[in-house]
Amino acid sequence: MMLLAPFYFKLGDSIATFIECNTDEFGNVKPLDISDSSEEEEASEEVEQDPLEESKDEPRITTEEV
């Protein structure tokens, strides 16, 4: 138990610092913004698009039309 005391102290200090920094004037603590890693992966896959792939929103102009 004595060997874990410094780790518990550091953990408590970190929690106290977080509460001090994220408390508003009414004493409310802001909730943590924790996002799921699988949601981030899905979002990054949706954003990434092959530049050569034809976009559905923009019409493609070919040399035959010009």
C-alpha positions as CSV (number, residue, x, y, z in Angstrom):
1,M,0.0,0.0,0.0
2,M,2.9,2.4,0.8
3,L,4.3,1.9,-2.7
4,L,1.0,3.0,-4.4
5,A,0.7,6.2,-2.3
6,P,2.6,8.4,-4.7
7,F,0.5,7.2,-7.6
8,Y,-2.7,7.9,-5.7
9,F,-1.4,11.3,-4.7
10,K,-0.7,12.2,-8.4
11,L,-4.1,10.9,-9.5
12,G,-5.8,12.9,-6.9
13,D,-3.8,16.0,-7.8
14,S,-4.7,15.6,-11.4
15,I,-8.4,15.2,-10.6
16,A,-8.4,18.3,-8.4
17,T,-6.6,20.4,-11.0
18,F,-9.1,19.3,-13.7
19,I,-12.0,20.3,-11.4
20,E,-10.5,23.6,-10.6
21,C,-9.9,24.4,-14.3
22,N,-13.3,23.2,-15.5
23,T,-15.6,24.7,-12.9
24,D,-17.9,27.6,-13.8
25,E,-19.1,30.4,-11.5
26,F,-22.0,28.2,-10.3
27,G,-19.8,25.3,-9.2
28,N,-20.7,23.1,-12.1
29,V,-18.0,21.0,-13.7
30,K,-18.0,20.7,-17.5
31,P,-18.6,17.1,-18.7
32,L,-15.7,15.3,-20.3
33,D,-15.7,15.2,-24.1
34,I,-14.8,11.6,-24.7
35,S,-15.4,10.3,-28.2
36,D,-15.3,6.6,-29.1
37,S,-12.4,5.7,-31.3
38,S,-14.6,3.6,-33.7
39,E,-16.7,6.8,-34.3
40,E,-13.5,8.7,-35.2
41,E,-12.4,6.0,-37.6
42,E,-15.8,6.0,-39.4
43,A,-15.8,9.8,-39.6
44,S,-12.3,9.8,-41.1
45,E,-13.2,7.2,-43.6
46,E,-16.2,9.2,-44.8
47,V,-14.1,12.4,-45.1
48,E,-11.3,10.8,-47.1
49,Q,-12.2,10.4,-50.8
50,D,-10.2,9.4,-53.8
51,P,-9.5,12.6,-55.8
52,L,-10.0,10.8,-59.0
53,E,-13.3,9.5,-58.0
54,E,-16.2,11.3,-59.5
55,S,-18.2,13.5,-57.1
56,K,-22.0,13.2,-57.1
57,D,-22.5,16.9,-56.2
58,E,-20.4,18.4,-59.0
59,P,-21.0,17.6,-62.7
60,R,-18.0,16.5,-64.5
61,I,-17.1,18.3,-67.7
62,T,-15.4,16.3,-70.5
63,T,-13.5,17.6,-73.5
64,E,-16.4,16.5,-75.7
65,E,-18.7,19.0,-74.1
66,V,-16.4,21.9,-74.5
